[in-house]
Amino acid sequence: MMIALIAGFTALDEYFGNKTSAQAEAWFHSLLDTAVDGIIVTDATGRILAFNKACENLFGYSAAEILGKGIYHIMPRKEAASHGKHISRYLETGQKRIIGVGRELNARHRDGDEFPIELSIGEADTGSGRQFIGIIRDLRERKKTEARHRQLQGELEHLSRVSAMNELGSAIAHELNQPLTAIMLYLQVAVRQSGAADMDADILDTLSKATNEAERAGKILQSMRRFVEKGEMERRPVDIGEVIKEVIELMRHSLQEQNIRLKFVPPDAEARVDVDQVQIQQVLINLIRNAMAALSAAADGRIVIEVHKSDGCLEVSVEDNGPGIAEDQVPKLFQAFVSTSAGGMGLGLAISRSIARRHDGDLVLAGESAEGGARFVLRLPLIDEAGACSPAGAG
């Protein structure tokens, strides 16, 4: 198209010599206005001589407004400042840098917004002097398509990693189950032998606690395998207050070691939910651990867990007085393999949200706590209120 236009401009002088000015102008504008791409003609000083309808749509100027003005009106301000020097250098040296070469760059709309274009520039010597012809193609749709393609490619890679982790998680759970079962059996034998031998009560109590923790670890592994393999959850009605108390007891030693105070504000009355207790406990443990990590450098670390009801939905909030979540981390906070802490795999919140949504609930970042830290809210439907807490569009 560029070659045809240059040939046409070269032939226009002859055409102008044989036809009236009105005829020549009508032919010229018909040629420009039938083109799908934008076409601009300038003289050697950058003054706009022609501006077709496609350009009017692209840039927001009418031809009547822009003709006779400088090309810098439609160039980004940074490039516009040096455009005159580039033209002067080319006219003096004849060295072509962009003439005859298509390239991608930004243009400027009348409202100041910049947008991507593909520009091809040609030149023609006419009876009126040297002129430059620019062919402009809007790249906004192409760039959107390319961005969407990259996004889909990234999502496919992400799903591939998640699938690999699912297989790995299932394999790990299977491999750990046998030695854990052996440990639990040995501990049970030790407890019986210790009781028979009238061993110290403190040692016996420690062995009993170790046995209970081994049993709990086995339940976690079984729950993990069901979750990874998307099997049925072992749901049953439980009092969320009792579930939280058990979690606090499990975390008590870790909290004391880090000198963090944890306050639990229970609901006014019993709040029962139909859940897989082990999975919900793991969600709460993960939230507490995240809060503890955020408070690792705090001199007076505090965590508050509060439960209240709202429109058939039970809300468990976990908040801390740490530094909070950086704004740039919020959009990807619940994505797998995106971690806010050094050394983290970035799976805790992603899996926790998946667990919540499998219970027809959700897990969200509810902004800052009263003391400036992070505040997460676990939402679960109360019994007989199934689906009340499901996020829009969550499956």
N, C-alpha and C positions, 0 to 999 in steps of 0.2 A: 504493500500500500504506500509505503514511504517513497519508493522509486516512482510509482505512478504519479504521486503528488508533485514530486520535484520536476518530473517531466512536464506535468501539467502547468506548473508555474513558469517553467522555461518557455512553454508554448503560449502562455497568456499574453506576452508582449506582442507576439504576432497576431494573436486573436484580437487584442485591443486595437491593433492598427487597421484591421479590416472590418471591425464592427463598431457600433456605437458604444459609448460608455455604459449606457443602461443595459444593453444586451450582454456585454461582458460581465457586468456586475451580477446580473441575474444568473448567468451560467456558473459563475464562481461560487455564489452563495448556495446554489442548488447542490453543487458538488460537496461543499462543506457540511451542509445541514442534513444530508442523507447518511453521513458517516455515523457509525455506532460509537466509535471512540472519539474522545475529545481531540480537536485539532486547533492549534494556535499558531499564528504566523507573527513573527516579530521582525523588526529591522535590526541593523547592526548595533543600535544603541539599546535594544531591549524594549522598544516601544511596541505595544501590541497593535497589529494591523488587522488581524482576523481572529474571530472567537466564535466557534460554531455552537449549535444548540446543545450538543453533548457537553461542552464545556460550561454552558450556562447551568445545566443540571448538576454538574460536578462541583462547581465553585460557588454557586449562589449569586453570581453577577450576571446581569443582562449584557449582551454585546454592546448596547448603547452606553452603558455605564463604564465599561472597561476599555473600549477601543481608544487608542491614543495614550493610554496610561502605561506605566512600566510593568514589566513582567514580575517584578518583585512583589506586586500585590498578591500574587497567588503562590509565593514561595515562603517556606519557613523563614522566620526573621534572621536566623543565624546564617543560612545560605544566601539570603537576599543581600546581606551586607557585603559579600565577596563576589557576587555575580558579575558586577561590572568589570572587576579585575580579570576574571576568567575570560570574558569576551575580548577585552583589550589584548590580553596575552595571545589569544588565538589569532586575532586579526594581524598582530605584529609578527608572530612566529610561524603561523600556519600549522602548529602542532595540535593534532586532534586528540582530545582526551575523552570527550563524550559524543562528538559528532559521529553519526553513523553507528553508534553503539547503544543498544538498549540496556537500560539499567533500572533498578528499583530504588525509589527514594520517597520522601514525603512531600506532599503539597499542602497548601493552606486554604481552607474554605473562608468565605467572607466573614463567618462568625468567629474566626480565629482557630477553629479546630483543625488539627493536622490529620491527614489520612494517607495511606500508602498508595502509590501509583507506580506504573511501569512507564517509563518515558523513552521514546526514540526520537532523536533529533537529526534532521537533514538540513541541507542548505541549498540555495539556488541563487545564481547571479541573474538579476532581472534588470530591466531598463531603469528601474527605480532604485537600484543598488542591491547589495547583498541582503538576502532575507533568510531567516531560519524558520523551519517548519517543525513543530513538535507534535507528535502523536502520543496521546495520553490514555492509558487504560486504568480504570479504577480497580484496585486490588483488594478492596475491603472484603468482598465476599470470598475471594480466594484465600485470603489470610484467615478468615473465620473457619473455612473448611479445613485448612492446614492445621489450625490450632485444635479443632475438634478431633482431627485425625490423631494428632499427638496425644490428646487427652485420652482417646479410646485406646491407643497403643499402651499408654501408661497404665490404664485400668486393667488391660489384659495382663500386663507384666505383674501388676499388683495381685490380681487374682491367682496368677501362677504361683507367686510366692506364698500366698495364703494357703493354696492347695497343698504346696509342699510342706508348709508348717503343720497343716492338719494331719498329713500322713506321718510326719515326724512325731507330732504330739501323741498320736495313737500308738506308734511304735514304742515311744518312751514309756507311756503309761503301762503298756503290756510288759515291757522288760523290767520295770520297777516293781510290778505287782508281786512277782515271785519272791525276790529278796525281802520285800517289806512284809509279806506273809510270814516268812521264816523268822524275821525279827520279832514280830508280834507273838508268834508261838513260843520263842525262847523267853520273851519277857513274861508271858503267862506262866511258864514253867518256873521262872525265877521267883515270881510272886508267890506261887504255891509252896515252893521250897522254903522261901523266907518265912512264910507264916508258920510252917511246920517247925522251923528251927528257932522260933521265937526271936527273930532278928529285930534290931532297933526299929521303932515305929516310924521314924523319919525316913529311913532307907526304904522301908516297905511302902510308905506313901509315895516316895519318888518313883519307885518301880511301877506302882499302880498308875501314876500320872503318865509315865512313859508308855505304858501299855495303851492307855486311852488315846494318847496322841498318835501312836502307831495305827490304831483302829481308825482314827479320824483321817490320817493320811491315806489309808486304803480307800475310804469313802470318797475322798477328793479325787483320787486316781480313777475310780469307777465313774464318778460324775464327769470327769474330764473326758474319758473315753466316750461316754454317751453324748457329750456336747460336740466333740470333734466329729463323731460318726452320725450326728444329728438323730440320735435315737430318742426314745421316749424319756422324758424327765420323770423323776419320782416325786410328784407333787402331792402335797398334803396340807391341810389347814394348820397354820401355826400362828402363834402370837408374835408379832414382829418385835415387840419389846423384849421377849425372852431370847429371841434370835440375836438381837443386838447385845444383850448382856453376855451371852456366850462368847461373842466375838471380842468384846472388851476384855473378858477374862483371858482369852487366848493371847491378846496383844499386851496384856498388863506388864509383863516382864520387859518387853522391848520398849514400851513407853517409859518405864522407870529408868532404864539404862540411858535413855536420851533426855531424861529429866523433862518430859512433856506431860502437861496436865490434860486429861480428857474429861469432859463434862457430858453427861447424857441427860437429855431432857425428854422423858417418856411422854407418850400421849396421855390425854386426860382419862381415857378409858381403854379397855382392851381393844387392840386393833388386829384383826385376824386376816391373813392373806393365804391364798392357795399357791404354794411355791415349792420348788425343789430347795429345801433348806440349805444343803451343802453349797449349791451354786450361789444362792443369795448371800450366804456367809462369805464366800470368796470375793464377791463384788464389794462387800463392806470392808473386808480385810484389805483389798487392793486400794480402796479410797483412803483408808487410814494410813497405809504405808506411803501412799503418795503425799499425804499431808505431812507425815513424819519426815520424808525426804525434803520437802519444802522448808521444814523447820530445823534442818540439820545445823544451821549456823545461828539459830535464834537462842537468845539468852533466857527468854521466858516464853517457850512454845506452848500454845494452847490449841486444842481441838475440841469442837463442840458438835455433838450429834443430837439432832432434834427430830421428833416425829410429830406430824400432824395430818389431819384429814382435810381433803379438799374435793368436793363434788364427786364423791365415790372413789376417789383416788387417795392412796396413802403416799405421803411424801416423807422420805428420810433424807435430811440434809446433813452433809458432812462439811464443815468449814474450819479453816485454820487462820492464824494471824501471821502467816508467812508473807513473802513478797508478791504473791498472786501469779497469774498467768500472763506472760507477755502477749501483747495484742497480736503480733504476727504469728503466734503459735495457735491461737484460738481456732482458725478455720480448719486446721488439720489435726486438732487435738484427739479426735476419736478414730483417726485412720490408723490401720495396722502399720507397724514398722516406722511410726513417727513418734519419737520419744522426746520428752522435755527435760530428761535428766541424762547426764553423762553415763554411758555404759548400759542404759536401758534399751530393751528390744522394741519398745513401742507397741506391745501387745496387750498390756493390762487394761487400759481404758477401752480399747477396741473390743476385746473379749467381754468385758464387763457390760458394755452397752448391748452387745449381742445377746447376752444372758437376760438382761432386763427386757429386751424386746421379744424374746422368746416367751417371756412371762406376760405378754401383752402390756408391758410397761415401757419405761424409757430411762435413760441416764443422761443428764444434761449438765452443762456448766451454767450455773445460775448467777453469773457475775461475781462481784467481789463480796467478801464477807463484811460484817459490820466493822472489822478491824483492818480491812484492806487486803486480806488474803483471798484464797480461792474458795468458792462455795459450789459444791456439787450436790445435785438432788437426784435421788433414786426414786422413781415413781412406780408404784405397783397398784393394780386394781384390788380394792377390797373384795372380800368374798361376795358373790352375787352381783358384782359390778364389772364383769369381764369386758375388756376392751376400753374401759373408761380412760385409761392413761396412755393408750397407744398414740405415738406421734403420727402426724399426717404423712401418709406415703410410706410408712415403715412396714416392712413385710416380715 
